[in-house]
Amino acid sequence: MSGRGTDGLEERAGIWRSLGAGPELLGELLAYAENPYCELDLPVGFPPLPPEPQVEAFRGYVAEANSSGAAAALSRRFPQLRFPIAAGASQAPEYRAATRRGEFDRGTPRVALALAESPAELELSLHESPAGPVPVLVARRRADFVALVRAFTCRNEPEPVPDSMGACLIKGLADWERVDRYRADWERARGGPASAEQWAAEMAVLAGRKELWQDRLILLSTGPYSAVPAEELGLADEVWCERSVTLRLAHECFHYLTLRLAGRMRSNLLDELIADYAGLLEAFDAYRDDLARRFLGVDRLPELRPGGRLAVYRGDPPLSDRALECVARLAAQASRRLAALMPPPDRHDAAAMAAWLVALARQPLERMATAGLAASVAEERSRLSAPPPGGER
């Protein structure tokens, strides 16, 4: 099943029919299952991916966080931590000046956000992911996680953060220390300080090169993954919380991989199946399909478990209830097919895992529920691992 052309489309439709989809649902389901990664033009030499420009700066931030605490270190670069969470915070002139123009004292760390006083409650690190090194901030108190989500994604406004939310991949985060470094290098190259007008003109150029001044950061909490209590797994609370962090990190790193390769992160069943697959491998050293179904809420079919995550991934426009039932059946079958895959023996190597995850991501969603999944993934991974003709891909 290629997933392309008339034959591939008909075969995909046949799988949906086998899952109970009538003719009136096929268009909706086929549109939902469209896969942007099938035609992805991978960069030359993939894998591995080179580190993003932010990584060099974060090596210094992590070292500083280890000595003075993550909150203090981050407050010198990200002014959001210098303001409390409050209604109307984003409209205050001093907030706008700090976050939009970088007008705050970089030399003095200051944390106005209500965070835990113990430095151990916030941990900043660089993680070697399949998509390259990525900054990771772990908040061990739920209140800290909520506050940081609001600071970094809600402009310090007290917007609701769902209880089910335990991780966040933050992108487009203005890093004012990197802006300062860019200005210093630019002025050195031009032979002297620039006027306000000259720097404003250069900033307009810099705005188009976001990789030079915007950061990406994975923010994690330590609560039970997908709100599944530890007793369901037969684990102690502290053990499940630590495994939940591991699971969330690998899950978000898959989304980071698609962000780097395709410029997008999707709330689609295909992406979530693969992200949970990566997470379960890391947390349990094996893919547990029973947990995968539990996380998505498809472990009680034909009933959908209330609060299961699948309901969040209905797409835009959202799937109808009847179409969602078909997607739930596909999710349950796909989890069993994923359990039959033999993970690569070198999966602890970041580049090898990147190739494996991309091989999975390039499968049509419908194929994830078929007996042909293993052979198709193996074929795609072999193609990705083969030396490109003429040294280029």
C-alpha positions in Angstrom: 0.0 0.0 0.0 1.8 3.1 -1.2 -0.8 5.6 0.2 -0.5 7.4 -3.1 -2.5 7.2 -6.3 -5.8 5.6 -7.0 -4.7 2.1 -6.0 -3.3 3.3 -2.6 -6.4 5.4 -2.0 -8.7 2.4 -2.6 -6.7 0.2 -0.4 -6.8 2.8 2.4 -10.6 3.1 2.0 -10.8 -0.7 2.2 -9.2 -0.7 5.6 -11.6 1.9 6.8 -14.5 -0.2 5.5 -13.2 -3.1 7.5 -13.3 -1.0 10.6 -17.0 -0.2 10.1 -16.9 3.0 8.0 -19.8 3.4 5.6 -19.5 5.4 2.3 -20.7 8.5 4.1 -17.6 8.5 6.4 -14.8 7.6 3.9 -14.1 11.1 2.7 -13.9 12.4 6.3 -11.6 9.5 7.4 -9.3 9.6 4.4 -8.8 13.4 4.9 -8.0 12.9 8.6 -5.4 10.2 7.7 -3.5 12.3 5.1 0.2 12.0 5.9 2.4 15.0 5.2 5.5 13.0 6.0 5.2 10.5 3.1 6.6 13.1 0.7 9.0 14.7 3.1 12.2 15.8 1.5 14.8 14.7 4.0 18.0 16.8 4.5 21.2 15.6 3.0 22.9 13.1 5.3 19.9 12.4 7.5 20.3 11.0 10.1 21.7 12.6 12.2 20.5 16.2 12.4 23.0 18.9 13.3 22.4 20.8 16.6 20.3 23.9 16.3 22.0 27.2 16.9 20.4 27.6 20.4 22.4 24.6 21.7 25.7 26.4 22.2 24.0 29.1 24.3 22.1 26.5 26.4 25.2 24.7 27.3 26.1 27.8 29.2 22.6 28.2 30.7 22.7 24.6 32.0 26.1 25.2 33.6 24.8 28.3 35.3 21.6 26.6 36.4 23.6 23.9 38.0 25.3 26.5 40.2 22.6 29.1 40.8 19.4 27.3 40.0 17.4 27.0 36.8 14.9 29.8 37.6 17.6 32.4 38.2 19.6 31.4 35.2 16.5 31.5 32.9 15.3 34.8 34.3 18.5 36.4 32.9 17.4 35.4 29.3 13.6 35.2 29.5 11.9 38.1 31.2 8.6 36.2 31.5 10.0 34.8 34.8 10.4 38.3 36.1 6.6 38.9 36.1 3.8 37.2 38.1 0.9 35.4 36.6 -2.0 37.9 36.6 -4.9 39.0 34.5 -3.8 41.8 32.2 -0.1 41.1 32.8 0.6 40.9 29.1 -0.7 44.4 28.5 1.4 46.2 31.1 3.9 48.6 29.5 6.9 47.2 31.4 6.0 43.6 30.4 5.7 44.6 26.8 9.0 46.4 26.9 10.7 43.5 28.4 9.3 40.7 26.3 9.0 42.6 23.0 12.1 44.8 23.1 14.3 43.1 25.7 14.3 46.1 28.0 15.3 44.5 31.3 18.4 44.1 33.4 20.2 41.0 32.1 23.0 41.1 34.7 20.7 40.6 37.7 18.6 37.4 37.9 15.1 38.1 39.3 12.2 35.7 39.6 8.8 37.1 40.3 7.0 34.0 39.1 5.7 31.9 42.1 8.1 29.0 41.8 9.5 26.5 44.4 12.3 27.9 46.5 14.3 24.6 46.3 16.5 24.6 43.2 16.0 20.8 43.0 12.4 21.3 42.0 13.4 22.8 38.6 16.0 20.9 36.5 17.4 22.3 33.3 19.4 20.0 31.0 20.3 19.3 27.4 19.0 16.0 26.1 20.4 14.1 23.2 17.3 13.4 21.2 16.7 11.7 17.8 16.3 15.3 16.5 19.6 16.5 18.1 20.2 18.1 21.5 17.2 19.9 22.9 16.8 21.9 26.1 14.6 20.3 28.7 13.1 21.9 31.8 11.6 19.5 34.4 9.2 21.1 37.0 8.7 18.7 39.9 5.8 20.6 41.4 2.6 20.8 39.5 2.1 24.4 40.4 5.5 25.3 38.9 4.7 23.5 35.7 1.4 25.4 35.4 3.0 28.7 36.1 5.8 28.1 33.5 3.2 27.0 30.9 1.3 30.3 31.5 4.5 32.3 31.4 6.0 30.9 28.3 2.8 30.2 26.2 0.1 32.4 27.7 2.1 35.7 28.1 1.8 35.4 31.9 -2.0 35.4 31.7 -3.9 33.0 34.1 -5.3 30.9 31.3 -6.6 27.4 32.2 -4.0 24.6 31.9 -5.8 21.2 31.6 -5.1 18.7 34.4 -4.3 16.2 31.6 -1.5 18.3 30.3 1.9 17.1 31.5 4.3 18.3 28.8 4.7 21.2 26.5 7.1 21.8 23.5 7.6 25.5 23.6 8.8 27.2 20.4 9.3 30.7 19.2 10.8 31.8 22.6 12.7 35.0 22.3 16.2 34.6 23.8 17.5 38.1 24.7 21.0 36.9 25.5 21.3 35.5 22.0 20.1 38.8 20.6 22.7 40.7 22.7 25.4 38.3 21.4 24.3 38.8 17.8 24.4 42.6 18.3 27.9 42.5 19.8 29.2 40.4 16.9 27.4 42.6 14.3 28.8 45.8 15.8 32.3 44.3 16.0 32.1 43.3 12.3 31.0 46.8 11.3 33.8 48.4 13.3 31.9 50.1 16.1 28.7 50.8 18.0 25.5 51.4 16.0 22.9 54.0 16.5 19.4 53.1 17.6 18.2 53.6 14.1 20.9 51.4 12.6 20.2 48.7 15.1 16.5 48.9 14.5 17.1 48.3 10.8 19.3 45.3 11.6 16.7 43.9 13.9 14.2 44.0 11.0 16.7 41.7 9.1 17.2 39.5 12.2 13.5 39.0 12.6 13.5 36.9 9.5 16.2 34.6 10.8 14.4 33.2 13.8 16.9 30.4 14.4 19.4 33.0 15.5 17.3 34.4 18.4 14.3 32.1 19.1 14.6 29.0 21.2 12.8 25.7 21.5 12.4 24.1 24.9 10.6 21.0 26.2 8.8 21.6 29.5 7.9 18.5 31.6 5.9 17.8 34.7 6.3 14.7 36.9 2.7 13.7 37.4 1.3 10.3 36.2 1.4 10.1 32.4 -2.0 10.5 30.8 -3.4 10.7 34.4 -3.1 6.9 34.8 -2.6 6.1 38.5 0.4 4.1 39.6 -1.7 1.4 41.1 -3.1 0.4 37.7 0.5 -0.4 36.7 1.4 -2.1 40.0 4.2 0.5 40.5 5.0 2.8 43.5 4.0 6.4 42.9 7.6 7.7 42.8 8.6 5.0 40.3 5.7 5.8 38.0 6.3 9.5 38.3 10.0 9.1 37.2 8.9 6.8 34.3 6.3 9.3 33.3 9.0 11.9 32.9 11.0 9.5 30.8 7.9 8.7 28.7 6.9 12.3 28.3 10.4 13.3 27.2 10.7 10.7 24.5 7.1 11.5 23.4 7.9 15.2 23.0 11.2 14.4 21.3 9.3 12.8 18.5 7.2 15.9 18.0 10.5 17.9 18.1 11.7 15.6 15.3 8.7 16.3 13.1 9.1 20.0 13.9 12.6 20.0 12.7 12.0 17.9 9.6 8.6 19.1 8.5 8.1 22.4 10.4 5.0 21.1 12.2 3.8 19.2 15.3 0.4 17.5 14.7 -2.4 16.4 17.1 -3.2 13.4 14.9 -3.5 9.8 15.8 -0.5 8.8 13.6 1.8 11.2 15.5 0.5 10.2 18.9 0.8 6.5 18.3 4.5 6.9 17.3 5.2 9.4 20.1 3.7 7.0 22.7 5.6 4.2 21.1 8.9 6.1 21.5 8.0 7.0 25.1 7.0 3.4 26.1 10.3 2.0 24.7 12.3 4.5 26.8 10.2 4.1 30.0 9.8 0.3 30.0 12.5 -0.8 27.6 9.6 -2.4 25.6 6.4 -1.2 23.9 3.4 -2.1 26.0 0.3 -2.0 23.8 -2.0 -2.4 26.8 -0.7 0.9 28.2 -0.8 2.5 24.8 -4.5 1.7 24.5 -5.1 2.8 28.1 -3.4 6.2 27.4 -5.6 6.8 24.4 -8.7 5.6 26.0 -9.4 2.7 23.6 -8.9 -0.1 26.1 -12.7 -0.6 26.6 -14.0 -0.7 23.1 -16.7 -0.4 21.9 -16.8 2.2 24.7 -14.4 5.1 24.6 -12.9 5.6 28.1 -13.9 9.1 29.4 -10.8 11.3 29.6 -8.9 9.2 27.1 -6.5 11.2 25.0 -8.0 10.2 21.6 -10.8 12.7 22.0 -8.1 15.4 21.9 -6.9 14.3 18.4 -10.1 14.7 16.4 -8.4 17.0 13.9 -9.6 20.3 12.3 -12.4 20.2 11.4 -13.1 17.7 14.2 -14.1 14.2 13.3 -17.7 13.3 13.7 -18.6 10.9 16.5 -19.1 8.0 14.1 -15.8 8.7 12.4 -14.1 8.9 15.8 -15.4 5.4 16.6 -13.7 4.0 13.5 -10.5 5.9 14.4 -10.7 4.3 17.9 -10.9 0.8 16.4 -7.9 1.6 14.2 -5.9 2.9 17.2 -6.6 -0.3 19.1 -5.5 -2.5 16.2 -2.4 -0.3 15.5 -1.2 -0.7 19.1 -1.2 -4.4 18.6 0.7 -4.2 15.4 3.3 -1.9 17.0 3.7 -4.4 19.7 4.7 -7.0 17.1 7.5 -4.8 15.8 11.0 -5.7 16.8 12.7 -2.4 17.8 16.1 -1.8 16.3 19.0 -3.2 18.3 20.8 0.1 18.1 17.8 2.2 19.2 19.7 3.8 22.1 21.8 5.5 19.4 20.0 8.8 18.6 20.6 8.7 14.9 19.4 5.1 14.6 16.2 6.0 16.5 15.6 9.0 14.3 15.7 6.8 11.2 13.3 4.3 12.9 10.8 6.9 13.9 10.9 8.6 10.5 10.3 5.1 8.9 7.2 4.8 11.1 6.1 8.4 10.4 6.2 7.8 6.7 3.6 5.0 6.9 0.0 5.8 6.0 -2.1 5.9 9.1 -4.2 3.0 7.9 -1.2 0.7 7.4 -0.5 1.0 11.2 -3.4 -1.4 11.7 -2.3 -4.0 9.1 -0.1 -7.1 9.1 2.1 -5.4 6.6 3.4 -2.8 9.0 6.6 -4.6 10.1 7.8 -5.3 6.5 6.9 -1.8 5.4 8.8 -0.1 8.3 11.8 -2.4 7.8 11.9 -1.5 4.1 11.6 2.2 4.7 14.3 2.2 7.4 16.6 0.3 5.1 16.1 2.9 2.5 16.8 5.7 4.9 20.0 4.0 6.1 21.4 3.3 2.7 24.2 5.5 1.4 22.5 8.1 -1.0 23.5 7.8 -4.7 26.3 10.2 -5.5 26.7 11.1 -1.8 23.4 13.2 -1.8 19.8 12.7 -0.8 
